[in-house]
């Protein structure tokens, strides 16, 4: 599994180019995922569209210049309509960045939604700007478009290409499966609830519990504050038992959040620490997300 930076960056604290927002009349605000928006342009009401707010992962396919990253992931946060359009803000992490975004892989962005047209533009990061233009599908689960990097290292080399975004459903529900190592298979049940809004680093916190059968090392534990998170398709969860022993799970999940693939599982700080191998967990019951 790819490793993601867990910074505590606050988008509004270190950004330049704020005047661009004022010029465009964009106002940042959070909204729930279930809200329906209507865009208005030139006095004509367009069809209603669901909010794009949620956890997204984008694949970058270069057509010119260097590969700045194969994947960026994080949250989009669409606000209610204003006079002419619906504005949105975003925090995306550049996964496995090139030297152009190395040690500066958190990219804050702002944008707009007009009907099925979406434009998202970054503030300066290492002197460069990531500009994107998309078309959203009718279910607001896919964004397809292009990107261009202006200025800085990548912009100086004319970085551009196509960009495809997939929205990942909240990792919320009860999941059953087994962790399979070299010598044993342990049945495991996870009950998880993902927060609806993203954090300042693009991640989403996940709360929940884990129980394991036939194990003398760990029976049941819960995720402590900030010890569980997702970013795009990636997840990282740490459950702590009453005796201090821990179960650490890393892996990924599918866009509908029906299947969890564990790529690394281990017991930590307990009576028998060590690797547990891998596993596959399936959604058994959908539960309400946490706020």
Long-range contacts (C-beta under 8 A, 24 or more apart in sequence): 1-234, 1-250, 1-251, 1-252, 1-263, 1-264, 2-71, 2-95, 2-96, 2-234, 4-73, 4-93, 4-95, 4-203, 4-231, 4-234, 4-236, 5-93, 5-105, 5-106, 5-201, 6-201, 6-203, 6-229, 7-106, 7-200, 7-201, 8-200, 8-201, 9-91, 9-106, 9-108, 9-200, 9-201, 10-200, 11-89, 11-91, 11-108, 11-200, 15-108, 15-123, 16-123, 16-124, 17-123, 17-124, 20-110, 20-121, 21-110, 24-110, 24-112, 25-82, 25-83, 26-87, 26-110, 26-111, 26-112, 27-79, 27-82, 27-87, 28-77, 28-79, 28-87, 28-89, 28-110, 29-77, 29-79, 29-80, 30-77, 30-79, 30-197, 31-77, 31-78, 31-79, 31-80, 32-196, 33-196, 35-80, 37-78, 37-80, 37-81, 37-86, 37-113, 38-81, 39-81, 39-84, 39-85, 39-86, 39-113, 39-114, 39-115, 40-81, 40-83, 40-84, 40-85, 41-84, 41-85, 41-114, 41-115, 46-114, 46-115, 47-115, 49-113, 49-115, 49-116, 49-136, 49-140, 50-139, 50-140, 51-78, 51-140, 52-76, 52-78, 52-88, 52-113, 52-118, 52-136, 52-140, 52-143, 52-167, 53-77, 53-78, 53-88, 53-196, 53-197, 54-167, 54-168, 54-170, 55-167, 55-168, 55-170, 55-194, 55-198, 55-204, 55-230, 55-231, 55-232, 56-92, 56-143, 56-165, 56-166, 56-167, 56-168, 56-232, 57-165, 57-166, 57-168, 57-232, 57-233, 58-92, 58-143, 58-163, 58-164, 58-165, 58-166, 59-163, 59-164, 59-165, 60-147, 60-161, 60-162, 60-163, 61-161, 61-162, 61-163, 61-164, 62-159, 62-160, 62-161, 63-160, 63-161, 63-162, 64-158, 64-159, 64-160, 64-161, 65-149, 65-154, 65-157, 65-158, 65-159, 65-160, 66-98, 66-100, 66-154, 66-157, 66-159, 67-98, 67-159, 68-94, 68-97, 68-98, 68-100, 68-101, 68-130, 68-149, 68-154, 68-159, 69-94, 69-95, 69-96, 69-97, 69-98, 69-101, 69-105, 70-95, 70-96, 71-95, 71-96, 71-232, 72-107, 73-202, 73-231, 73-232, 73-233, 73-234, 74-198, 74-201, 74-202, 74-203, 74-231, 74-232, 75-197, 75-198, 75-199, 75-202, 75-203, 75-204, 76-120, 77-197, 77-198, 78-113, 84-114, 85-112, 85-113, 85-114, 86-112, 86-113, 86-114, 87-111, 87-112, 87-113, 88-112, 88-113, 88-118, 88-120, 90-120, 90-202, 91-198, 91-199, 91-200, 91-201, 91-202, 92-202, 93-201, 93-202, 93-203, 93-231, 95-232, 98-154, 99-153, 100-126, 100-128, 100-149, 100-152, 100-153, 100-154, 100-159, 101-125, 101-126, 101-154, 106-201, 106-202, 118-143, 118-145, 124-151, 124-152, 125-152, 126-152, 126-153, 127-151, 127-152, 127-153, 128-152, 128-153, 128-154, 128-155, 129-155, 132-163, 134-163, 134-165, 140-167, 141-166, 141-167, 141-255, 142-166, 142-167, 166-255, 167-255, 168-230, 168-232, 168-233, 168-253, 168-255, 168-257, 169-255, 169-256, 169-257, 170-194, 170-196, 170-204, 170-257, 170-289, 171-204, 171-206, 171-230, 171-235, 171-253, 171-257, 171-260, 172-257, 172-286, 172-287, 172-288, 172-289, 172-290, 173-257, 173-283, 173-284, 173-285, 173-286, 173-287, 174-283, 174-284, 174-285, 174-287, 175-260, 175-281, 175-282, 175-283, 175-284, 176-281, 176-282, 176-284, 177-260, 177-262, 177-279, 177-280, 177-281, 177-282, 178-279, 178-280, 179-212, 179-262, 179-265, 179-276, 179-277, 179-278, 179-279, 180-277, 180-278, 180-279, 181-275, 181-276, 181-277, 182-277, 184-214, 186-212, 186-213, 186-214, 186-215, 186-276, 187-212, 187-213, 187-214, 188-212, 188-213, 188-279, 188-281, 190-237, 190-249, 190-260, 190-281, 191-287, 192-228, 192-237, 193-287, 193-288, 193-289, 193-290, 194-230, 194-289, 194-290, 195-289, 195-290, 195-291, 196-289, 196-290, 196-291, 199-229, 202-231, 203-229, 203-230, 203-231, 204-229, 204-230, 204-231, 205-229, 206-230, 206-235, 206-237, 207-290, 208-237, 208-239, 209-239, 210-237, 210-239, 210-247, 210-249, 212-247, 216-271, 216-272, 217-245, 217-267, 217-270, 217-271, 217-272, 217-273, 218-245, 218-246, 218-247, 218-267, 218-270, 221-245, 221-246, 221-247, 235-260, 238-268, 241-270, 243-270, 244-269, 244-270, 245-269, 245-270, 245-271, 246-270, 251-278, 257-283, 258-282, 258-283, 259-283
